[in-house]
């Protein structure tokens, strides 16, 4: 009986972790194309006309979206609970 309780407690953690990763991934799916488009516009305004330059600027925008989406998801999830790191 004790082992079943441990298995239930152990299996509860991955569901919580999966739920915590869902919000940043959803936010990333909205922010990444937006910042990639901003990167392309900045590249065009800067005078890049070649395909590789525009692809690199779009990639740079998508890379910048990683920490931005993490920060937005953290802000949307609310204040940290007591006892957790801020």
C-alpha positions, 0 to 999 in steps of 0.5 A: 500500500505504501508503494502505491502512494509513492507511485501516485505522488511520483506520477503527479509531478510530471503532469504539473511540469507539463502544465507549466511548460504549456503556457510558455510554449503557447506564448512562444507560438504567438511571440516568435512569428511576431518578432521574426517579422519585426526582424525582417522589417528591421533588415529591410529598413537596414538595406538587406535585400538578399535572402540569407540576410532576411532569413538570419534577421528572422532567425534572430527575431525568433531567438529573441522571442525565447526569453521574451515568451518566458518572461511574459508567461511568468508574468501571466502565471501570477505571483510566485507562491509562498516558499518558491523563488521569485 
